[in-house]
Amino acid sequence: MKAWICLPLLALVLTGCAGKTGYRDSCATQLDSAWHELDLAKAEGFAGTVSYSKALSLLTGAKTQQQFEAFEGCTSKAEKARFYIRESRAGR
């Protein structure tokens, strides 16, 4: 009798965990691209700009969200960081 109660509960828990992976690939791709672009901006001498600093803090937050499996927020932050990196490289 207990198995009939526990089985649906276990299925519900596993389904909830599987639903958190929707943005996983996007998060990883955006983060990899952003870190690469940030390294290029640093090599080009744009590391002292305000936009570079904003991008760095956004990437740090995105990486934290990736670790806690908040993939949608990670993707959003990484996209914003890439915008600020482009701004930094444009001298703004």
MDTraj code that builds the backbone (N, CA, C; nanometers):
import mdtraj as md
import numpy as np

residues = "MET LYS ALA TRP ILE CYS LEU PRO LEU LEU ALA LEU VAL LEU THR GLY CYS ALA GLY LYS THR GLY TYR ARG ASP SER CYS ALA THR GLN LEU ASP SER ALA TRP HIS GLU LEU ASP LEU ALA LYS ALA GLU GLY PHE ALA GLY THR VAL SER TYR SER LYS ALA LEU SER LEU LEU THR GLY ALA LYS THR GLN GLN GLN PHE GLU ALA PHE GLU GLY CYS THR SER LYS ALA GLU LYS ALA ARG PHE TYR ILE ARG GLU SER ARG ALA GLY ARG".split()
xyz = np.array([
    [0.0820, -0.1186, 0.0000],
    [0.0000, 0.0000, 0.0000],
    [0.0875, 0.1266, 0.0000],
    [0.1960, 0.1239, 0.0780],
    [0.2850, 0.2400, 0.0828],
    [0.3490, 0.2660, -0.0528],
    [0.3765, 0.1605, -0.1276],
    [0.4390, 0.1762, -0.2594],
    [0.3474, 0.2541, -0.3532],
    [0.2170, 0.2339, -0.3416],
    [0.1222, 0.3049, -0.4278],
    [0.1170, 0.4536, -0.3946],
    [0.1499, 0.4885, -0.2744],
    [0.1513, 0.6296, -0.2344],
    [0.2860, 0.6931, -0.2690],
    [0.3928, 0.6210, -0.2465],
    [0.5275, 0.6745, -0.2689],
    [0.5636, 0.6865, -0.4164],
    [0.5163, 0.5962, -0.4985],
    [0.5515, 0.5969, -0.6401],
    [0.5074, 0.7249, -0.7120],
    [0.3825, 0.7695, -0.6971],
    [0.3449, 0.8959, -0.7622],
    [0.4209, 1.0160, -0.7055],
    [0.4496, 1.0140, -0.5775],
    [0.5253, 1.1226, -0.5156],
    [0.6667, 1.1284, -0.5724],
    [0.7290, 1.0144, -0.5893],
    [0.8633, 1.0070, -0.6457],
    [0.8631, 1.0556, -0.7906],
    [0.7637, 1.0171, -0.8673],
    [0.7527, 1.0611, -1.0066],
    [0.7358, 1.2126, -1.0142],
    [0.6585, 1.2691, -0.9248],
    [0.6372, 1.4138, -0.9212],
    [0.7666, 1.4879, -0.8890],
    [0.8431, 1.4380, -0.7950],
    [0.9701, 1.4998, -0.7572],
    [1.0685, 1.4939, -0.8730],
    [1.0797, 1.3806, -0.9387],
    [1.1724, 1.3662, -1.0508],
    [1.1316, 1.4532, -1.1690],
    [1.0041, 1.4690, -1.1918],
    [0.9565, 1.5558, -1.2998],
    [0.9917, 1.7009, -1.2706],
    [0.9788, 1.7419, -1.1476],
    [1.0139, 1.8788, -1.1092],
    [1.1613, 1.9081, -1.1294],
    [1.2460, 1.8136, -1.1007],
    [1.3899, 1.8329, -1.1200],
    [1.4267, 1.8389, -1.2678],
    [1.3604, 1.7605, -1.3484],
    [1.3908, 1.7580, -1.4915],
    [1.3492, 1.8873, -1.5602],
    [1.2527, 1.9579, -1.5055],
    [1.2044, 2.0805, -1.5663],
    [1.2997, 2.1975, -1.5532],
    [1.4024, 2.1866, -1.4723],
    [1.4952, 2.2971, -1.4498],
    [1.6040, 2.3070, -1.5564],
    [1.6030, 2.2202, -1.6541],
    [1.7134, 2.2152, -1.7490],
    [1.6844, 2.2876, -1.8799],
    [1.5753, 2.3613, -1.8873],
    [1.5345, 2.4255, -2.0112],
    [1.6369, 2.5203, -2.0702],
    [1.7041, 2.5970, -1.9885],
    [1.8002, 2.6959, -2.0362],
    [1.9448, 2.6529, -2.0126],
    [1.9660, 2.5292, -1.9752],
    [2.1002, 2.4823, -1.9387],
    [2.2018, 2.5039, -2.0510],
    [2.1693, 2.4591, -2.1720],
    [2.2630, 2.4723, -2.2848],
    [2.2863, 2.6181, -2.3213],
    [2.1789, 2.6951, -2.3216],
    [2.1897, 2.8375, -2.3544],
    [2.2779, 2.9097, -2.2533],
    [2.2596, 2.8775, -2.1261],
    [2.3398, 2.9386, -2.0199],
    [2.4876, 2.9081, -2.0409],
    [2.5186, 2.7823, -2.0648],
    [2.6585, 2.7424, -2.0828],
    [2.7202, 2.8089, -2.2058],
    [2.6454, 2.8126, -2.3148],
    [2.6959, 2.8728, -2.4381],
    [2.7186, 3.0226, -2.4211],
    [2.6214, 3.0902, -2.3623],
    [2.6332, 3.2348, -2.3416],
    [2.7499, 3.2679, -2.2486],
    [2.7649, 3.1889, -2.1424],
    [2.8752, 3.2129, -2.0487],
    [3.0115, 3.1918, -2.1153],
    [3.0252, 3.0848, -2.1899],
    [3.1524, 3.0589, -2.2585],
    [3.1874, 3.1718, -2.3547],
    [3.0880, 3.2138, -2.4322],
    [3.1116, 3.3223, -2.5288],
    [3.1469, 3.4524, -2.4582],
    [3.0735, 3.4813, -2.3516],
    [3.0957, 3.6065, -2.2798],
    [3.2342, 3.6100, -2.2152],
    [3.2763, 3.4998, -2.1534],
    [3.4101, 3.4979, -2.0917],
    [3.5181, 3.5153, -2.1980],
    [3.4983, 3.4526, -2.3134],
    [3.5949, 3.4665, -2.4227],
    [3.6008, 3.6121, -2.4706],
    [3.4840, 3.6738, -2.4897],
    [3.4793, 3.8138, -2.5328],
    [3.5396, 3.9063, -2.4271],
    [3.5178, 3.8742, -2.3006],
    [3.5737, 3.9555, -2.1930],
    [3.7265, 3.9482, -2.1937],
    [3.7792, 3.8290, -2.2176],
    [3.9248, 3.8139, -2.2281],
    [3.9807, 3.8958, -2.3444],
    [3.9094, 3.8958, -2.4568],
    [3.9533, 3.9756, -2.5718],
    [3.9514, 4.1244, -2.5389],
    [3.8460, 4.1687, -2.4710],
    [3.8364, 4.3100, -2.4339],
    [3.9503, 4.3479, -2.3397],
    [3.9843, 4.2586, -2.2481],
    [4.0947, 4.2851, -2.1559],
    [4.2270, 4.2930, -2.2316],
    [4.2454, 4.2027, -2.3270],
    [4.3683, 4.2030, -2.4060],
    [4.3806, 4.3286, -2.4920],
    [4.2678, 4.3820, -2.5331],
    [4.2676, 4.5029, -2.6151],
    [4.2808, 4.6303, -2.5314],
    [4.2808, 4.6153, -2.3999],
    [4.3019, 4.7302, -2.3133],
    [4.1769, 4.7999, -2.2657],
    [4.0627, 4.7335, -2.2732],
    [3.9382, 4.7952, -2.2292],
    [3.8983, 4.7524, -2.0887],
    [3.9914, 4.6945, -2.0129],
    [3.9595, 4.6416, -1.8808],
    [3.9259, 4.7489, -1.7790],
    [3.9616, 4.8735, -1.8033],
    [3.9359, 4.9776, -1.7054],
    [3.8041, 5.0498, -1.7229],
    [3.7267, 5.0154, -1.8240],
    [3.6036, 5.0895, -1.8491],
    [3.4916, 5.0454, -1.7560],
    [3.3936, 5.1325, -1.7417],
    [3.2779, 5.1030, -1.6565],
    [3.1989, 4.9861, -1.7143],
    [3.1823, 4.9829, -1.8464],
    [3.1084, 4.8739, -1.9105],
    [3.1752, 4.7393, -1.8849],
    [3.3077, 4.7361, -1.8858],
    [3.3815, 4.6132, -1.8588],
    [3.3520, 4.5661, -1.7158],
    [3.3506, 4.6587, -1.6220],
    [3.3233, 4.6238, -1.4821],
    [3.1819, 4.5707, -1.4647],
    [3.0860, 4.6337, -1.5328],
    [2.9475, 4.5848, -1.5268],
    [2.9388, 4.4436, -1.5831],
    [3.0059, 4.4219, -1.6956],
    [3.0036, 4.2900, -1.7581],
    [3.0639, 4.1847, -1.6656],
    [3.1734, 4.2184, -1.6023],
    [3.2394, 4.1242, -1.5114],
    [3.1489, 4.0873, -1.3939],
    [3.0811, 4.1861, -1.3366],
    [2.9927, 4.1554, -1.2235],
    [2.8715, 4.0742, -1.2698],
    [2.8196, 4.1031, -1.3888],
    [2.7080, 4.0238, -1.4412],
    [2.7499, 3.8796, -1.4671],
    [2.8694, 3.8609, -1.5190],
    [2.9177, 3.7248, -1.5447],
    [2.9399, 3.6471, -1.4156],
    [2.9851, 3.7162, -1.3138],
    [3.0019, 3.6513, -1.1839],
    [2.8663, 3.6050, -1.1305],
    [2.7668, 3.6924, -1.1426],
    [2.6310, 3.6557, -1.1003],
    [2.5736, 3.5421, -1.1838],
    [2.5999, 3.5445, -1.3140],
    [2.5509, 3.4392, -1.4022],
    [2.6127, 3.3046, -1.3664],
    [2.7415, 3.3059, -1.3367],
    [2.8096, 3.1816, -1.2987],
    [2.7525, 3.1262, -1.1690],
    [2.7217, 3.2155, -1.0753],
    [2.6599, 3.1730, -0.9495],
    [2.5238, 3.1100, -0.9757],
    [2.4442, 3.1749, -1.0622],
    [2.3130, 3.1194, -1.0941],
    [2.3256, 2.9849, -1.1652],
    [2.4268, 2.9697, -1.2476],
    [2.4483, 2.8410, -1.3138],
    [2.4757, 2.7324, -1.2098],
    [2.5550, 2.7654, -1.1087],
    [2.5871, 2.6677, -1.0046],
    [2.4628, 2.6248, -0.9264],
    [2.3665, 2.7168, -0.9107],
    [2.2438, 2.6863, -0.8376],
    [2.1296, 2.6454, -0.9308],
    [2.1633, 2.6178, -1.0564],
    [2.0702, 2.5704, -1.1574],
    [1.9559, 2.6679, -1.1846],
    [1.9836, 2.7967, -1.1768],
    [1.8881, 2.9001, -1.2162],
    [1.9262, 2.9424, -1.3580],
    [1.9026, 2.8523, -1.4527],
    [1.9563, 2.8679, -1.5879],
    [1.8953, 2.9845, -1.6648],
    [1.7683, 3.0139, -1.6421],
    [1.7056, 3.1247, -1.7139],
    [1.7689, 3.2577, -1.6737],
    [1.7902, 3.2784, -1.5450],
    [1.8556, 3.3995, -1.4966],
    [2.0005, 3.4070, -1.5421],
    [2.0660, 3.2933, -1.5460],
    [2.2041, 3.2862, -1.5940],
    [2.2132, 3.3322, -1.7385],
    [2.1226, 3.2824, -1.8208],
    [2.1210, 3.3208, -1.9622],
    [2.0976, 3.4694, -1.9779],
    [2.0036, 3.5218, -1.9022],
    [1.9722, 3.6649, -1.9094],
    [2.0922, 3.7507, -1.8701],
    [2.1564, 3.7160, -1.7609],
    [2.2727, 3.7917, -1.7150],
    [2.3886, 3.7826, -1.8140],
    [2.4114, 3.6648, -1.8702],
    [2.5202, 3.6478, -1.9665],
    [2.4946, 3.7302, -2.0930],
    [2.3693, 3.7368, -2.1364],
    [2.3362, 3.8184, -2.2536],
    [2.3596, 3.9672, -2.2250],
    [2.3203, 4.0113, -2.1063],
    [2.3439, 4.1511, -2.0673],
    [2.4942, 4.1796, -2.0601],
    [2.5687, 4.0842, -2.0070],
    [2.7141, 4.1012, -1.9970],
    [2.7761, 4.1151, -2.1349],
    [2.7297, 4.0349, -2.2291],
    [2.7830, 4.0443, -2.3654],
    [2.7534, 4.1817, -2.4262],
    [2.6379, 4.2395, -2.3931],
    [2.6058, 4.3744, -2.4391],
    [2.7076, 4.4741, -2.3834],
    [2.7351, 4.4665, -2.2541],
    [2.8298, 4.5590, -2.1916],
    [2.9726, 4.5376, -2.2430],
    [3.0059, 4.4155, -2.2782],
    [3.1379, 4.3900, -2.3361],
    [3.1485, 4.4595, -2.4713],
    [3.0431, 4.4498, -2.5515],
    [3.0437, 4.5201, -2.6807],
    [3.0541, 4.6711, -2.6596],
    [2.9842, 4.7229, -2.5587],
    [2.9913, 4.8655, -2.5273],
    [3.1333, 4.9029, -2.4853],
    [3.1957, 4.8185, -2.4068],
    [3.3316, 4.8437, -2.3611],
    [3.4283, 4.8490, -2.4779],
    [3.4149, 4.7538, -2.5690],
    [3.5039, 4.7486, -2.6841],
    [3.4786, 4.8659, -2.7793],
    [3.3582, 4.9236, -2.7743],
    [3.3270, 5.0399, -2.8572],
    [3.3709, 5.1701, -2.7895],
    [3.4219, 5.1585, -2.6683],
    [3.4715, 5.2764, -2.5974],
    [3.3656, 5.3512, -2.5191],
    [3.2531, 5.2874, -2.4912],
    [3.1463, 5.3542, -2.4152],
    [3.1376, 5.3014, -2.2758],
])
top = md.Topology()
chain = top.add_chain()
for i, resn in enumerate(residues, 1):
    res = top.add_residue(resn, chain, resSeq=i)
    for name in ("N", "CA", "C"):
        top.add_atom(name, md.element.get_by_symbol(name[0]), res)
traj = md.Trajectory(xyz[None], top)
